Amino acid sequence: MFSHIFVGVVDFERALRFYRALMPVLGIQERFCDPERPWAGWQSEPGPRPLFLIGTPFNGLQHAAGNGQMAAFLADQRRTVDAAYQTALAHGGVSEGAPGLRPEYHQHYYGAYFRDTEGNKICVACHRAE
C-alpha cells in the first residue's frame, strides 16, 4: 500500500540516535543514512518497500509535529511492543500511552504510543492474541 513514510525532524542527529535505537527492537534494518542532506531510511522485510524515512523538510522550512498524524509500526509479539516503548522512552521519547490492551479497537489490540525526540507521534501495535 505504501511506498514510504517520511517523518520530519528538527535535530537530525538527535532523531537518528533515537531511531537507530528503536528500529532494531522492531527488527527493521537501516537502509541508508546521508547526513549531508540530511535524511535516513529503514527498510521493511521483505524489501525494498515500504521505507520509513526521517529528515529535514525538503522545502527548507522548520519541521512542526502535527496533531492527528501518527506512524504505527507492526509488532508480531506483545513483548516487542513493551521493549519498543521502553527503548523509545530511554532515548528521549515521551509517553502518549503505555503498552496495554485497547479493546475499543479490537479484542487483541495491544499497543503503545509515544512521541519521538521531534514530537512526532509513533505507535507500536500487536494484533495477535497472547
Backbone atoms as SQL, in Angstrom:
CREATE TABLE atoms (id INTEGER PRIMARY KEY, chain TEXT, resi INTEGER, resn TEXT, atom TEXT, x REAL, y REAL, z REAL);
INSERT INTO atoms VALUES
  (1, 'A', 1, 'MET', 'N', 0.796, -1.187, 0.000),
  (2, 'A', 1, 'MET', 'CA', 0.000, 0.000, 0.000),
  (3, 'A', 1, 'MET', 'C', 0.847, 1.265, 0.000),
  (4, 'A', 2, 'PHE', 'N', 1.919, 1.290, 0.804),
  (5, 'A', 2, 'PHE', 'CA', 2.740, 2.487, 0.900),
  (6, 'A', 2, 'PHE', 'C', 4.083, 2.289, 0.213),
  (7, 'A', 3, 'SER', 'N', 4.544, 3.331, -0.439),
  (8, 'A', 3, 'SER', 'CA', 5.897, 3.375, -0.960),
  (9, 'A', 3, 'SER', 'C', 6.861, 3.728, 0.173),
  (10, 'A', 4, 'HIS', 'N', 6.503, 4.791, 0.919),
  (11, 'A', 4, 'HIS', 'CA', 7.336, 5.227, 2.027),
  (12, 'A', 4, 'HIS', 'C', 6.538, 6.154, 2.943),
  (13, 'A', 5, 'ILE', 'N', 7.025, 6.270, 4.154),
  (14, 'A', 5, 'ILE', 'CA', 6.501, 7.226, 5.126),
  (15, 'A', 5, 'ILE', 'C', 7.675, 8.094, 5.534),
  (16, 'A', 6, 'PHE', 'N', 7.502, 9.398, 5.399),
  (17, 'A', 6, 'PHE', 'CA', 8.557, 10.361, 5.721),
  (18, 'A', 6, 'PHE', 'C', 8.122, 11.149, 6.953),
  (19, 'A', 7, 'VAL', 'N', 8.988, 11.198, 7.958),
  (20, 'A', 7, 'VAL', 'CA', 8.716, 11.930, 9.191),
  (21, 'A', 7, 'VAL', 'C', 9.756, 13.041, 9.303),
  (22, 'A', 8, 'GLY', 'N', 9.261, 14.263, 9.435),
  (23, 'A', 8, 'GLY', 'CA', 10.155, 15.412, 9.553),
  (24, 'A', 8, 'GLY', 'C', 10.823, 15.488, 10.910),
  (25, 'A', 9, 'VAL', 'N', 12.020, 16.059, 10.903),
  (26, 'A', 9, 'VAL', 'CA', 12.785, 16.241, 12.138),
  (27, 'A', 9, 'VAL', 'C', 13.393, 17.636, 12.171),
  (28, 'A', 10, 'VAL', 'N', 13.668, 18.102, 13.382),
  (29, 'A', 10, 'VAL', 'CA', 14.363, 19.368, 13.581),
  (30, 'A', 10, 'VAL', 'C', 15.853, 19.094, 13.758),
  (31, 'A', 11, 'ASP', 'N', 16.171, 18.234, 14.701),
  (32, 'A', 11, 'ASP', 'CA', 17.555, 17.890, 15.033),
  (33, 'A', 11, 'ASP', 'C', 17.835, 16.496, 14.476),
  (34, 'A', 12, 'PHE', 'N', 18.431, 16.441, 13.300),
  (35, 'A', 12, 'PHE', 'CA', 18.644, 15.169, 12.614),
  (36, 'A', 12, 'PHE', 'C', 19.479, 14.202, 13.442),
  (37, 'A', 13, 'GLU', 'N', 20.565, 14.644, 14.020),
  (38, 'A', 13, 'GLU', 'CA', 21.444, 13.743, 14.774),
  (39, 'A', 13, 'GLU', 'C', 20.720, 13.160, 15.989),
  (40, 'A', 14, 'ARG', 'N', 19.950, 13.984, 16.677),
  (41, 'A', 14, 'ARG', 'CA', 19.190, 13.505, 17.834),
  (42, 'A', 14, 'ARG', 'C', 18.148, 12.472, 17.398),
  (43, 'A', 15, 'ALA', 'N', 17.426, 12.777, 16.323),
  (44, 'A', 15, 'ALA', 'CA', 16.415, 11.853, 15.809),
  (45, 'A', 15, 'ALA', 'C', 17.060, 10.563, 15.307),
  (46, 'A', 16, 'LEU', 'N', 18.204, 10.674, 14.666),
  (47, 'A', 16, 'LEU', 'CA', 18.911, 9.500, 14.163),
  (48, 'A', 16, 'LEU', 'C', 19.297, 8.578, 15.312),
  (49, 'A', 17, 'ARG', 'N', 19.798, 9.117, 16.409),
  (50, 'A', 17, 'ARG', 'CA', 20.131, 8.290, 17.583),
  (51, 'A', 17, 'ARG', 'C', 18.883, 7.581, 18.103),
  (52, 'A', 18, 'PHE', 'N', 17.767, 8.299, 18.157),
  (53, 'A', 18, 'PHE', 'CA', 16.508, 7.730, 18.633),
  (54, 'A', 18, 'PHE', 'C', 16.083, 6.555, 17.759),
  (55, 'A', 19, 'TYR', 'N', 16.026, 6.758, 16.446),
  (56, 'A', 19, 'TYR', 'CA', 15.546, 5.697, 15.557),
  (57, 'A', 19, 'TYR', 'C', 16.561, 4.570, 15.387),
  (58, 'A', 20, 'ARG', 'N', 17.835, 4.860, 15.515),
  (59, 'A', 20, 'ARG', 'CA', 18.828, 3.777, 15.472),
  (60, 'A', 20, 'ARG', 'C', 18.712, 2.875, 16.688),
  (61, 'A', 21, 'ALA', 'N', 18.205, 3.388, 17.791),
  (62, 'A', 21, 'ALA', 'CA', 17.952, 2.548, 18.964),
  (63, 'A', 21, 'ALA', 'C', 16.634, 1.791, 18.823),
  (64, 'A', 22, 'LEU', 'N', 15.607, 2.450, 18.294),
  (65, 'A', 22, 'LEU', 'CA', 14.271, 1.862, 18.227),
  (66, 'A', 22, 'LEU', 'C', 14.125, 0.801, 17.149),
  (67, 'A', 23, 'MET', 'N', 14.602, 1.053, 15.968),
  (68, 'A', 23, 'MET', 'CA', 14.322, 0.171, 14.835),
  (69, 'A', 23, 'MET', 'C', 14.840, -1.257, 15.011),
  (70, 'A', 24, 'PRO', 'N', 16.022, -1.489, 15.572),
  (71, 'A', 24, 'PRO', 'CA', 16.453, -2.880, 15.775),
  (72, 'A', 24, 'PRO', 'C', 15.524, -3.662, 16.716),
  (73, 'A', 25, 'VAL', 'N', 14.914, -2.978, 17.676),
  (74, 'A', 25, 'VAL', 'CA', 13.960, -3.642, 18.572),
  (75, 'A', 25, 'VAL', 'C', 12.786, -4.185, 17.764),
  (76, 'A', 26, 'LEU', 'N', 12.417, -3.459, 16.713),
  (77, 'A', 26, 'LEU', 'CA', 11.311, -3.862, 15.843),
  (78, 'A', 26, 'LEU', 'C', 11.756, -4.791, 14.718),
  (79, 'A', 27, 'GLY', 'N', 13.063, -5.074, 14.649),
  (80, 'A', 27, 'GLY', 'CA', 13.585, -5.947, 13.595),
  (81, 'A', 27, 'GLY', 'C', 13.672, -5.264, 12.244),
  (82, 'A', 28, 'ILE', 'N', 13.791, -3.947, 12.239),
  (83, 'A', 28, 'ILE', 'CA', 13.839, -3.170, 10.996),
  (84, 'A', 28, 'ILE', 'C', 15.258, -2.671, 10.780),
  (85, 'A', 29, 'GLN', 'N', 15.804, -2.953, 9.591),
  (86, 'A', 29, 'GLN', 'CA', 17.189, -2.616, 9.290),
  (87, 'A', 29, 'GLN', 'C', 17.315, -1.256, 8.609),
  (88, 'A', 30, 'GLU', 'N', 18.381, -0.554, 8.980),
  (89, 'A', 30, 'GLU', 'CA', 18.693, 0.718, 8.325),
  (90, 'A', 30, 'GLU', 'C', 19.122, 0.441, 6.890),
  (91, 'A', 31, 'ARG', 'N', 18.581, 1.194, 5.971),
  (92, 'A', 31, 'ARG', 'CA', 18.938, 1.033, 4.560),
  (93, 'A', 31, 'ARG', 'C', 19.986, 2.050, 4.126),
  (94, 'A', 32, 'PHE', 'N', 19.869, 3.303, 4.592),
  (95, 'A', 32, 'PHE', 'CA', 20.847, 4.322, 4.233),
  (96, 'A', 32, 'PHE', 'C', 20.802, 5.470, 5.233),
  (97, 'A', 33, 'CYS', 'N', 21.862, 6.253, 5.232),
  (98, 'A', 33, 'CYS', 'CA', 21.926, 7.478, 6.026),
  (99, 'A', 33, 'CYS', 'C', 22.797, 8.469, 5.261),
  (100, 'A', 34, 'ASP', 'N', 22.280, 9.654, 5.035),
  (101, 'A', 34, 'ASP', 'CA', 23.012, 10.714, 4.350),
  (102, 'A', 34, 'ASP', 'C', 22.932, 11.985, 5.192),
  (103, 'A', 35, 'PRO', 'N', 23.891, 12.182, 6.111),
  (104, 'A', 35, 'PRO', 'CA', 23.863, 13.347, 6.997),
  (105, 'A', 35, 'PRO', 'C', 23.995, 14.679, 6.253),
  (106, 'A', 36, 'GLU', 'N', 24.518, 14.664, 5.045),
  (107, 'A', 36, 'GLU', 'CA', 24.673, 15.903, 4.285),
  (108, 'A', 36, 'GLU', 'C', 23.330, 16.458, 3.828),
  (109, 'A', 37, 'ARG', 'N', 22.360, 15.586, 3.591),
  (110, 'A', 37, 'ARG', 'CA', 21.059, 16.045, 3.065),
  (111, 'A', 37, 'ARG', 'C', 20.200, 16.705, 4.128),
  (112, 'A', 38, 'PRO', 'N', 19.979, 16.415, 5.314),
  (113, 'A', 38, 'PRO', 'CA', 20.127, 15.129, 5.979),
  (114, 'A', 38, 'PRO', 'C', 18.844, 14.294, 5.911),
  (115, 'A', 39, 'TRP', 'N', 19.064, 12.965, 5.777),
  (116, 'A', 39, 'TRP', 'CA', 17.951, 12.023, 5.845),
  (117, 'A', 39, 'TRP', 'C', 18.488, 10.618, 6.037),
  (118, 'A', 40, 'ALA', 'N', 17.620, 9.734, 6.505),
  (119, 'A', 40, 'ALA', 'CA', 17.971, 8.331, 6.710),
  (120, 'A', 40, 'ALA', 'C', 16.716, 7.506, 6.476),
  (121, 'A', 41, 'GLY', 'N', 16.929, 6.223, 6.123),
  (122, 'A', 41, 'GLY', 'CA', 15.790, 5.364, 5.842),
  (123, 'A', 41, 'GLY', 'C', 15.993, 3.956, 6.357),
  (124, 'A', 42, 'TRP', 'N', 14.872, 3.340, 6.718),
  (125, 'A', 42, 'TRP', 'CA', 14.842, 1.959, 7.186),
  (126, 'A', 42, 'TRP', 'C', 13.932, 1.163, 6.277),
  (127, 'A', 43, 'GLN', 'N', 14.320, -0.061, 6.012),
  (128, 'A', 43, 'GLN', 'CA', 13.633, -0.911, 5.032),
  (129, 'A', 43, 'GLN', 'C', 12.884, -2.033, 5.710),
  (130, 'A', 44, 'SER', 'N', 11.654, -2.246, 5.255),
  (131, 'A', 44, 'SER', 'CA', 10.869, -3.348, 5.782),
  (132, 'A', 44, 'SER', 'C', 11.309, -4.655, 5.126),
  (133, 'A', 45, 'GLU', 'N', 10.870, -5.754, 5.702),
  (134, 'A', 45, 'GLU', 'CA', 11.189, -7.077, 5.170),
  (135, 'A', 45, 'GLU', 'C', 9.930, -7.760, 4.683),
  (136, 'A', 46, 'PRO', 'N', 9.890, -8.375, 3.539),
  (137, 'A', 46, 'PRO', 'CA', 10.971, -8.305, 2.561),
  (138, 'A', 46, 'PRO', 'C', 10.930, -6.968, 1.851),
  (139, 'A', 47, 'GLY', 'N', 12.096, -6.455, 1.532),
  (140, 'A', 47, 'GLY', 'CA', 12.208, -5.141, 0.908),
  (141, 'A', 47, 'GLY', 'C', 11.832, -5.156, -0.544),
  (142, 'A', 48, 'PRO', 'N', 12.011, -4.121, -1.264),
  (143, 'A', 48, 'PRO', 'CA', 12.648, -2.898, -0.790),
  (144, 'A', 48, 'PRO', 'C', 11.691, -1.864, -0.227),
  (145, 'A', 49, 'ARG', 'N', 10.375, -2.103, -0.277),
  (146, 'A', 49, 'ARG', 'CA', 9.419, -1.100, 0.198),
  (147, 'A', 49, 'ARG', 'C', 8.360, -1.760, 1.058),
  (148, 'A', 50, 'PRO', 'N', 7.738, -1.007, 1.917),
  (149, 'A', 50, 'PRO', 'CA', 7.847, 0.429, 2.122),
  (150, 'A', 50, 'PRO', 'C', 9.074, 0.802, 2.951),
  (151, 'A', 51, 'LEU', 'N', 9.430, 2.061, 2.848),
  (152, 'A', 51, 'LEU', 'CA', 10.524, 2.628, 3.623),
  (153, 'A', 51, 'LEU', 'C', 9.957, 3.553, 4.690),
  (154, 'A', 52, 'PHE', 'N', 10.665, 3.645, 5.807),
  (155, 'A', 52, 'PHE', 'CA', 10.388, 4.654, 6.816),
  (156, 'A', 52, 'PHE', 'C', 11.567, 5.607, 6.776),
  (157, 'A', 53, 'LEU', 'N', 11.292, 6.881, 6.582),
  (158, 'A', 53, 'LEU', 'CA', 12.343, 7.882, 6.399),
  (159, 'A', 53, 'LEU', 'C', 12.224, 8.992, 7.430),
  (160, 'A', 54, 'ILE', 'N', 13.369, 9.512, 7.861),
  (161, 'A', 54, 'ILE', 'CA', 13.405, 10.728, 8.670),
  (162, 'A', 54, 'ILE', 'C', 14.298, 11.731, 7.955),
  (163, 'A', 55, 'GLY', 'N', 14.002, 13.000, 8.135),
  (164, 'A', 55, 'GLY', 'CA', 14.847, 14.033, 7.555),
  (165, 'A', 55, 'GLY', 'C', 14.257, 15.408, 7.767),
  (166, 'A', 56, 'THR', 'N', 15.039, 16.402, 7.421),
  (167, 'A', 56, 'THR', 'CA', 14.522, 17.765, 7.492),
  (168, 'A', 56, 'THR', 'C', 13.604, 17.993, 6.304),
  (169, 'A', 57, 'PRO', 'N', 12.582, 18.826, 6.460),
  (170, 'A', 57, 'PRO', 'CA', 11.649, 19.063, 5.367),
  (171, 'A', 57, 'PRO', 'C', 12.358, 19.551, 4.108),
  (172, 'A', 58, 'PHE', 'N', 11.916, 19.033, 2.967),
  (173, 'A', 58, 'PHE', 'CA', 12.532, 19.330, 1.680),
  (174, 'A', 58, 'PHE', 'C', 12.464, 20.817, 1.342),
  (175, 'A', 59, 'ASN', 'N', 11.409, 21.493, 1.773),
  (176, 'A', 59, 'ASN', 'CA', 11.252, 22.908, 1.433),
  (177, 'A', 59, 'ASN', 'C', 12.131, 23.829, 2.262),
  (178, 'A', 60, 'GLY', 'N', 12.893, 23.268, 3.194),
  (179, 'A', 60, 'GLY', 'CA', 13.825, 24.062, 3.986),
  (180, 'A', 60, 'GLY', 'C', 13.205, 24.760, 5.178),
  (181, 'A', 61, 'LEU', 'N', 11.902, 24.681, 5.339),
  (182, 'A', 61, 'LEU', 'CA', 11.249, 25.287, 6.488),
  (183, 'A', 61, 'LEU', 'C', 11.388, 24.383, 7.711),
  (184, 'A', 62, 'GLN', 'N', 11.155, 24.955, 8.874),
  (185, 'A', 62, 'GLN', 'CA', 11.258, 24.221, 10.132),
  (186, 'A', 62, 'GLN', 'C', 10.187, 23.132, 10.222),
  (187, 'A', 63, 'HIS', 'N', 10.559, 21.955, 10.695),
  (188, 'A', 63, 'HIS', 'CA', 9.597, 20.881, 10.944),
  (189, 'A', 63, 'HIS', 'C', 8.707, 21.252, 12.123),
  (190, 'A', 64, 'ALA', 'N', 7.424, 20.949, 12.011),
  (191, 'A', 64, 'ALA', 'CA', 6.479, 21.102, 13.115),
  (192, 'A', 64, 'ALA', 'C', 5.652, 19.825, 13.190),
  (193, 'A', 65, 'ALA', 'N', 5.654, 19.183, 14.352),
  (194, 'A', 65, 'ALA', 'CA', 4.877, 17.953, 14.535),
  (195, 'A', 65, 'ALA', 'C', 3.393, 18.283, 14.453),
  (196, 'A', 66, 'GLY', 'N', 2.639, 17.420, 13.806),
  (197, 'A', 66, 'GLY', 'CA', 1.212, 17.646, 13.626),
  (198, 'A', 66, 'GLY', 'C', 0.362, 16.972, 14.675),
  (199, 'A', 67, 'ASN', 'N', -0.850, 17.424, 14.780),
  (200, 'A', 67, 'ASN', 'CA', -1.825, 16.807, 15.658),
  (201, 'A', 67, 'ASN', 'C', -2.744, 15.956, 14.798),
  (202, 'A', 68, 'GLY', 'N', -2.842, 14.679, 15.126),
  (203, 'A', 68, 'GLY', 'CA', -3.680, 13.783, 14.349),
  (204, 'A', 68, 'GLY', 'C', -2.905, 12.922, 13.378),
  (205, 'A', 69, 'GLN', 'N', -1.621, 13.157, 13.228),
  (206, 'A', 69, 'GLN', 'CA', -0.799, 12.303, 12.380),
  (207, 'A', 69, 'GLN', 'C', -0.008, 11.344, 13.254),
  (208, 'A', 70, 'MET', 'N', 0.134, 10.116, 12.755),
  (209, 'A', 70, 'MET', 'CA', 0.848, 9.105, 13.520),
  (210, 'A', 70, 'MET', 'C', 1.352, 8.037, 12.562),
  (211, 'A', 71, 'ALA', 'N', 2.551, 7.568, 12.813),
  (212, 'A', 71, 'ALA', 'CA', 3.073, 6.394, 12.111),
  (213, 'A', 71, 'ALA', 'C', 2.994, 5.232, 13.096),
  (214, 'A', 72, 'ALA', 'N', 2.467, 4.091, 12.649),
  (215, 'A', 72, 'ALA', 'CA', 2.310, 2.929, 13.521),
  (216, 'A', 72, 'ALA', 'C', 3.095, 1.748, 12.959),
  (217, 'A', 73, 'PHE', 'N', 3.927, 1.168, 13.801),
  (218, 'A', 73, 'PHE', 'CA', 4.721, 0.010, 13.417),
  (219, 'A', 73, 'PHE', 'C', 4.059, -1.258, 13.936),
  (220, 'A', 74, 'LEU', 'N', 4.100, -2.297, 13.136),
  (221, 'A', 74, 'LEU', 'CA', 3.508, -3.583, 13.479),
  (222, 'A', 74, 'LEU', 'C', 4.521, -4.442, 14.224),
  (223, 'A', 75, 'ALA', 'N', 4.095, -4.995, 15.349),
  (224, 'A', 75, 'ALA', 'CA', 4.907, -5.943, 16.116),
  (225, 'A', 75, 'ALA', 'C', 4.178, -7.282, 16.111),
  (226, 'A', 76, 'ASP', 'N', 4.928, -8.380, 16.001),
  (227, 'A', 76, 'ASP', 'CA', 4.254, -9.675, 15.993),
  (228, 'A', 76, 'ASP', 'C', 4.133, -10.289, 17.384),
  (229, 'A', 77, 'GLN', 'N', 4.694, -9.607, 18.405),
  (230, 'A', 77, 'GLN', 'CA', 4.561, -10.086, 19.783),
  (231, 'A', 77, 'GLN', 'C', 4.366, -8.899, 20.719),
  (232, 'A', 78, 'ARG', 'N', 3.607, -9.110, 21.768),
  (233, 'A', 78, 'ARG', 'CA', 3.357, -8.046, 22.729),
  (234, 'A', 78, 'ARG', 'C', 4.631, -7.601, 23.432),
  (235, 'A', 79, 'ARG', 'N', 5.528, -8.539, 23.671),
  (236, 'A', 79, 'ARG', 'CA', 6.777, -8.146, 24.341),
  (237, 'A', 79, 'ARG', 'C', 7.611, -7.206, 23.475),
  (238, 'A', 80, 'THR', 'N', 7.437, -7.273, 22.159),
  (239, 'A', 80, 'THR', 'CA', 8.120, -6.329, 21.270),
  (240, 'A', 80, 'THR', 'C', 7.550, -4.928, 21.459),
  (241, 'A', 81, 'VAL', 'N', 6.242, -4.828, 21.630),
  (242, 'A', 81, 'VAL', 'CA', 5.611, -3.531, 21.919),
  (243, 'A', 81, 'VAL', 'C', 6.199, -2.961, 23.206),
  (244, 'A', 82, 'ASP', 'N', 6.281, -3.790, 24.246),
  (245, 'A', 82, 'ASP', 'CA', 6.836, -3.353, 25.530),
  (246, 'A', 82, 'ASP', 'C', 8.278, -2.871, 25.374),
  (247, 'A', 83, 'ALA', 'N', 9.083, -3.657, 24.682),
  (248, 'A', 83, 'ALA', 'CA', 10.500, -3.325, 24.507),
  (249, 'A', 83, 'ALA', 'C', 10.669, -2.043, 23.690),
  (250, 'A', 84, 'ALA', 'N', 9.875, -1.875, 22.649),
  (251, 'A', 84, 'ALA', 'CA', 9.965, -0.666, 21.822),
  (252, 'A', 84, 'ALA', 'C', 9.605, 0.569, 22.636),
  (253, 'A', 85, 'TYR', 'N', 8.557, 0.469, 23.419),
  (254, 'A', 85, 'TYR', 'CA', 8.125, 1.583, 24.267),
  (255, 'A', 85, 'TYR', 'C', 9.230, 1.964, 25.258),
  (256, 'A', 86, 'GLN', 'N', 9.802, 0.984, 25.933),
  (257, 'A', 86, 'GLN', 'CA', 10.871, 1.253, 26.896),
  (258, 'A', 86, 'GLN', 'C', 12.094, 1.853, 26.211),
  (259, 'A', 87, 'THR', 'N', 12.432, 1.349, 25.035),
  (260, 'A', 87, 'THR', 'CA', 13.565, 1.877, 24.276),
  (261, 'A', 87, 'THR', 'C', 13.310, 3.323, 23.874),
  (262, 'A', 88, 'ALA', 'N', 12.105, 3.605, 23.404),
  (263, 'A', 88, 'ALA', 'CA', 11.761, 4.971, 22.999),
  (264, 'A', 88, 'ALA', 'C', 11.917, 5.940, 24.169),
  (265, 'A', 89, 'LEU', 'N', 11.389, 5.575, 25.335),
  (266, 'A', 89, 'LEU', 'CA', 11.478, 6.466, 26.489),
  (267, 'A', 89, 'LEU', 'C', 12.913, 6.626, 26.969),
  (268, 'A', 90, 'ALA', 'N', 13.695, 5.558, 26.885),
  (269, 'A', 90, 'ALA', 'CA', 15.095, 5.611, 27.308),
  (270, 'A', 90, 'ALA', 'C', 15.952, 6.474, 26.387),
  (271, 'A', 91, 'HIS', 'N', 15.462, 6.739, 25.173),
  (272, 'A', 91, 'HIS', 'CA', 16.230, 7.515, 24.198),
  (273, 'A', 91, 'HIS', 'C', 15.583, 8.855, 23.871),
  (274, 'A', 92, 'GLY', 'N', 14.840, 9.398, 24.815),
  (275, 'A', 92, 'GLY', 'CA', 14.316, 10.748, 24.668),
  (276, 'A', 92, 'GLY', 'C', 12.872, 10.861, 24.238),
  (277, 'A', 93, 'GLY', 'N', 12.194, 9.739, 24.031),
  (278, 'A', 93, 'GLY', 'CA', 10.783, 9.776, 23.675),
  (279, 'A', 93, 'GLY', 'C', 9.923, 10.137, 24.873),
  (280, 'A', 94, 'VAL', 'N', 8.689, 10.545, 24.592),
  (281, 'A', 94, 'VAL', 'CA', 7.739, 10.932, 25.631),
  (282, 'A', 94, 'VAL', 'C', 6.497, 10.065, 25.482),
  (283, 'A', 95, 'SER', 'N', 6.015, 9.543, 26.592),
  (284, 'A', 95, 'SER', 'CA', 4.861, 8.646, 26.571),
  (285, 'A', 95, 'SER', 'C', 3.595, 9.366, 26.119),
  (286, 'A', 96, 'GLU', 'N', 2.832, 8.662, 25.280),
  (287, 'A', 96, 'GLU', 'CA', 1.488, 9.094, 24.878),
  (288, 'A', 96, 'GLU', 'C', 0.481, 7.988, 25.204),
  (289, 'A', 97, 'GLY', 'N', 0.936, 6.949, 25.888),
  (290, 'A', 97, 'GLY', 'CA', 0.073, 5.832, 26.260),
  (291, 'A', 97, 'GLY', 'C', 0.890, 4.571, 26.435),
  (292, 'A', 98, 'ALA', 'N', 0.995, 4.100, 27.656),
  (293, 'A', 98, 'ALA', 'CA', 1.807, 2.919, 27.977),
  (294, 'A', 98, 'ALA', 'C', 1.278, 1.677, 27.262),
  (295, 'A', 99, 'PRO', 'N', 2.110, 0.659, 27.112),
  (296, 'A', 99, 'PRO', 'CA', 1.666, -0.578, 26.474),
  (297, 'A', 99, 'PRO', 'C', 0.476, -1.184, 27.199),
  (298, 'A', 100, 'GLY', 'N', -0.447, -1.691, 26.412),
  (299, 'A', 100, 'GLY', 'CA', -1.596, -2.350, 27.007),
  (300, 'A', 100, 'GLY', 'C', -2.633, -2.708, 25.968),
  (301, 'A', 101, 'LEU', 'N', -3.607, -3.480, 26.406),
  (302, 'A', 101, 'LEU', 'CA', -4.719, -3.837, 25.536),
  (303, 'A', 101, 'LEU', 'C', -5.590, -2.608, 25.300),
  (304, 'A', 102, 'ARG', 'N', -6.088, -2.498, 24.101),
  (305, 'A', 102, 'ARG', 'CA', -7.003, -1.424, 23.722),
  (306, 'A', 102, 'ARG', 'C', -8.220, -2.089, 23.075),
  (307, 'A', 103, 'PRO', 'N', -9.109, -2.707, 23.890),
  (308, 'A', 103, 'PRO', 'CA', -10.231, -3.460, 23.337),
  (309, 'A', 103, 'PRO', 'C', -11.217, -2.607, 22.548),
  (310, 'A', 104, 'GLU', 'N', -11.145, -1.300, 22.696),
  (311, 'A', 104, 'GLU', 'CA', -12.006, -0.447, 21.890),
  (312, 'A', 104, 'GLU', 'C', -11.644, -0.505, 20.403),
  (313, 'A', 105, 'TYR', 'N', -10.435, -0.964, 20.086),
  (314, 'A', 105, 'TYR', 'CA', -10.029, -1.152, 18.683),
  (315, 'A', 105, 'TYR', 'C', -10.395, -2.548, 18.211),
  (316, 'A', 106, 'HIS', 'N', -9.951, -3.554, 18.959),
  (317, 'A', 106, 'HIS', 'CA', -10.398, -4.932, 18.782),
  (318, 'A', 106, 'HIS', 'C', -9.855, -5.762, 19.940),
  (319, 'A', 107, 'GLN', 'N', -10.351, -6.960, 20.077),
  (320, 'A', 107, 'GLN', 'CA', -10.099, -7.807, 21.241),
  (321, 'A', 107, 'GLN', 'C', -8.619, -8.010, 21.552),
  (322, 'A', 108, 'HIS', 'N', -7.788, -8.133, 20.528),
  (323, 'A', 108, 'HIS', 'CA', -6.379, -8.464, 20.752),
  (324, 'A', 108, 'HIS', 'C', -5.420, -7.302, 20.501),
  (325, 'A', 109, 'TYR', 'N', -5.956, -6.105, 20.285),
  (326, 'A', 109, 'TYR', 'CA', -5.096, -4.954, 20.003),
  (327, 'A', 109, 'TYR', 'C', -4.290, -4.606, 21.251),
  (328, 'A', 110, 'TYR', 'N', -2.970, -4.702, 21.114),
  (329, 'A', 110, 'TYR', 'CA', -2.051, -4.381, 22.195),
  (330, 'A', 110, 'TYR', 'C', -1.092, -3.341, 21.639),
  (331, 'A', 111, 'GLY', 'N', -1.130, -2.140, 22.177),
  (332, 'A', 111, 'GLY', 'CA', -0.328, -1.069, 21.596),
  (333, 'A', 111, 'GLY', 'C', 0.297, -0.164, 22.636),
  (334, 'A', 112, 'ALA', 'N', 1.260, 0.615, 22.161),
  (335, 'A', 112, 'ALA', 'CA', 1.917, 1.647, 22.954),
  (336, 'A', 112, 'ALA', 'C', 2.097, 2.864, 22.066),
  (337, 'A', 113, 'TYR', 'N', 2.031, 4.033, 22.676),
  (338, 'A', 113, 'TYR', 'CA', 2.118, 5.289, 21.936),
  (339, 'A', 113, 'TYR', 'C', 3.160, 6.190, 22.586),
  (340, 'A', 114, 'PHE', 'N', 3.925, 6.876, 21.756),
  (341, 'A', 114, 'PHE', 'CA', 4.926, 7.807, 22.261),
  (342, 'A', 114, 'PHE', 'C', 5.246, 8.841, 21.198),
  (343, 'A', 115, 'ARG', 'N', 5.860, 9.914, 21.627),
  (344, 'A', 115, 'ARG', 'CA', 6.389, 10.937, 20.727),
  (345, 'A', 115, 'ARG', 'C', 7.887, 10.710, 20.616),
  (346, 'A', 116, 'ASP', 'N', 8.401, 10.857, 19.402),
  (347, 'A', 116, 'ASP', 'CA', 9.854, 10.755, 19.225),
  (348, 'A', 116, 'ASP', 'C', 10.501, 12.044, 19.722),
  (349, 'A', 117, 'THR', 'N', 11.789, 12.185, 19.557),
  (350, 'A', 117, 'THR', 'CA', 12.507, 13.366, 20.045),
  (351, 'A', 117, 'THR', 'C', 12.099, 14.635, 19.325),
  (352, 'A', 118, 'GLU', 'N', 11.395, 14.514, 18.209),
  (353, 'A', 118, 'GLU', 'CA', 10.990, 15.667, 17.413),
  (354, 'A', 118, 'GLU', 'C', 9.506, 15.986, 17.571),
  (355, 'A', 119, 'GLY', 'N', 8.815, 15.238, 18.428),
  (356, 'A', 119, 'GLY', 'CA', 7.405, 15.476, 18.676),
  (357, 'A', 119, 'GLY', 'C', 6.458, 14.694, 17.788),
  (358, 'A', 120, 'ASN', 'N', 6.978, 13.849, 16.898),
  (359, 'A', 120, 'ASN', 'CA', 6.138, 13.030, 16.028),
  (360, 'A', 120, 'ASN', 'C', 5.528, 11.884, 16.818),
  (361, 'A', 121, 'LYS', 'N', 4.233, 11.626, 16.621),
  (362, 'A', 121, 'LYS', 'CA', 3.564, 10.548, 17.343),
  (363, 'A', 121, 'LYS', 'C', 3.813, 9.220, 16.644),
  (364, 'A', 122, 'ILE', 'N', 4.227, 8.237, 17.433),
  (365, 'A', 122, 'ILE', 'CA', 4.558, 6.905, 16.945),
  (366, 'A', 122, 'ILE', 'C', 3.781, 5.893, 17.771),
  (367, 'A', 123, 'CYS', 'N', 3.337, 4.839, 17.112),
  (368, 'A', 123, 'CYS', 'CA', 2.661, 3.735, 17.778),
  (369, 'A', 123, 'CYS', 'C', 3.392, 2.445, 17.412),
  (370, 'A', 124, 'VAL', 'N', 3.393, 1.509, 18.325),
  (371, 'A', 124, 'VAL', 'CA', 3.815, 0.142, 18.034),
  (372, 'A', 124, 'VAL', 'C', 2.647, -0.738, 18.494),
  (373, 'A', 125, 'ALA', 'N', 2.151, -1.572, 17.588),
  (374, 'A', 125, 'ALA', 'CA', 0.946, -2.357, 17.882),
  (375, 'A', 125, 'ALA', 'C', 1.112, -3.816, 17.485),
  (376, 'A', 126, 'CYS', 'N', 0.543, -4.678, 18.312),
  (377, 'A', 126, 'CYS', 'CA', 0.455, -6.106, 18.032),
  (378, 'A', 126, 'CYS', 'C', -1.024, -6.451, 17.961),
  (379, 'A', 127, 'HIS', 'N', -1.417, -7.221, 16.951),
  (380, 'A', 127, 'HIS', 'CA', -2.812, -7.555, 16.743),
  (381, 'A', 127, 'HIS', 'C', -3.117, -9.026, 17.060),
  (382, 'A', 128, 'ARG', 'N', -2.165, -9.726, 17.634),
  (383, 'A', 128, 'ARG', 'CA', -2.317, -11.148, 17.920),
  (384, 'A', 128, 'ARG', 'C', -2.700, -11.389, 19.370),
  (385, 'A', 129, 'ALA', 'N', -3.393, -12.490, 19.598),
  (386, 'A', 129, 'ALA', 'CA', -3.659, -12.921, 20.962),
  (387, 'A', 129, 'ALA', 'C', -2.354, -13.361, 21.598),
  (388, 'A', 130, 'GLU', 'N', -2.278, -13.244, 22.889),
  (389, 'A', 130, 'GLU', 'CA', -1.035, -13.631, 23.577),
  (390, 'A', 130, 'GLU', 'C', -0.893, -15.136, 23.576);
